[in-house]
Amino acid sequence: MLDFSLILGTVGRVNELEIILSSLQAQTYQNFELIVVDQNSDDRLVPILARYKDKFPILHLRSEKGLSKAKNLGLKQSTRTIVGFPDDNCKYPSDLLERVANFFACHPDVDGLTGRSVDENGNDSNGRYDTKPGPTNKFNLWKRVIAYNVFLRARAIEGIWFDEKLGPGAGTAWGAADETDYLLRILGRGASLHYDPDLIVIHADPLKELVQYHRSTMYRVYSYGRGMSHVLKKHDFPLWFRAKWILRALGGMTLFGAMLRFVEAAYYWNAFKGRLREFLK
């Protein structure tokens, strides 16, 4: 019987957590545990978690800040056969876990399954994704992965930990690509990953919600760009591939600038600066 350990790192959010918790309660496949890794300095999550403690198993842990630290702590406490990493403001469609369980049951030799992120209207969010399903390799991985729509067999990731210098809250210049780095290391160990664009998790698109310039948001995008370029360099991708992702950000800036949508253009400008900075480092 396939079962799930869902590891959720969170800090600073309360009301948003209701979205993922209620969607877990609504799952048609209920054989899972939720491991909440709480990085708040207070007990703000205790009341909301208490409302769901009788709905499904919840393990409430505490850790220092850093999403990769949270995932590693959760992995150490994980007891189930499949591991997932929901975001603290995403929403699972009601049949998501059932579809994932059915996939793994029908494909015993596949070690991981990934899908897309979409907004409430069904449009891609947090990036653009490949439209074709199939096996995933180190080159097509970049358009086939979003952290909260990754599911992995526990047996395939034993002894592999997230790089705690990467990702949100890590306290370094590299604010993203922690899950990509993780999957690249799994692939390097010989694991097989499959991508299904019809496997969706609902998450708002931060770019579409960006209506005015925020310095903190732009710095975060800059750090995401540096994280991406750092991981590309870390895994010895060829220069042409690394340069392609820099030019993609430049293209986004140019497109939105031509449309006089200057906030979005600034978003891509900061992504471009981050990617280029790490590329030249």
CORQUI-V389809 format. One record per backbone hydrogen bond with DSSP energy under -1.0 kcal/mol. CO is the residue of the C=O (numbers start at 1). NH is the residue of the N-H. E is the energy in kcal/mol with one decimal. If there is no record, write none. Layout:
CO,NH,E
CO,NH,E
This chain:
3,82,-2.1
4,33,-2.3
5,84,-2.3
6,35,-3.4
8,37,-3.0
10,39,-2.5
15,18,-1.1
16,19,-1.3
17,21,-2.3
18,22,-2.4
19,23,-1.7
20,24,-2.0
21,25,-2.0
22,26,-1.2
24,27,-1.4
30,32,-1.8
31,4,-1.7
33,6,-2.7
34,59,-2.8
35,8,-3.0
36,61,-3.3
37,10,-2.2
38,63,-1.8
43,46,-1.3
45,49,-2.5
46,50,-2.1
47,51,-1.2
49,52,-1.2
52,55,-1.8
52,56,-1.4
57,34,-2.5
59,36,-2.4
61,38,-3.0
66,70,-2.1
67,71,-2.4
68,72,-2.3
69,73,-2.3
70,74,-2.4
71,75,-2.6
72,76,-1.8
81,154,-2.8
82,5,-2.9
83,152,-2.5
84,7,-2.9
91,202,-2.6
93,96,-2.1
94,28,-2.5
95,99,-2.3
96,100,-2.4
97,101,-2.6
98,102,-2.3
99,103,-2.2
100,104,-2.4
101,105,-2.1
102,106,-1.9
103,107,-1.3
107,110,-1.7
111,153,-3.0
112,194,-2.4
113,151,-2.5
114,196,-2.5
116,201,-1.5
117,125,-2.2
118,203,-2.9
119,122,-2.1
123,119,-2.6
134,195,-2.5
137,141,-1.5
140,143,-1.5
141,144,-2.2
143,130,-2.5
146,149,-2.6
149,115,-1.4
151,113,-2.8
152,83,-3.1
153,156,-1.0
157,160,-2.4
163,166,-1.9
167,170,-1.8
168,67,-2.8
173,175,-1.0
174,167,-1.5
177,181,-2.4
178,182,-1.8
179,183,-2.4
180,184,-2.4
181,185,-1.8
182,186,-1.7
183,187,-2.9
184,188,-2.2
186,191,-1.9
187,190,-2.0
192,111,-1.7
192,112,-1.3
193,136,-2.3
194,114,-2.3
195,134,-2.1
196,199,-1.8
199,116,-2.1
201,118,-2.3
202,91,-2.4
205,209,-1.3
209,211,-1.0
214,218,-2.3
215,219,-2.2
216,220,-1.9
217,221,-2.3
218,222,-2.2
219,223,-2.4
220,224,-2.1
221,225,-2.3
222,226,-2.0
223,175,-1.6
223,227,-2.2
224,228,-2.4
225,229,-2.2
226,230,-2.4
227,231,-2.1
228,232,-2.2
229,233,-2.1
230,234,-2.8
231,235,-1.9
232,237,-2.4
233,236,-1.8
238,242,-2.0
239,243,-2.9
240,244,-1.7
241,245,-1.2
242,246,-1.1
243,247,-2.4
244,248,-1.7
245,249,-1.3
246,250,-1.7
247,251,-2.5
248,252,-2.0
249,253,-2.1
250,254,-2.3
251,255,-2.6
252,256,-2.3
253,257,-2.2
254,258,-2.2
255,259,-1.2
256,261,-2.8
257,260,-1.5
260,262,-1.0
261,265,-2.0
262,266,-2.2
263,267,-1.8
264,268,-2.1
265,269,-2.2
266,270,-2.2
267,271,-1.7
268,272,-2.8
269,273,-2.5
270,274,-2.2
271,275,-2.5
272,276,-2.7
273,277,-2.7
274,278,-1.8
275,279,-1.7
276,280,-2.2
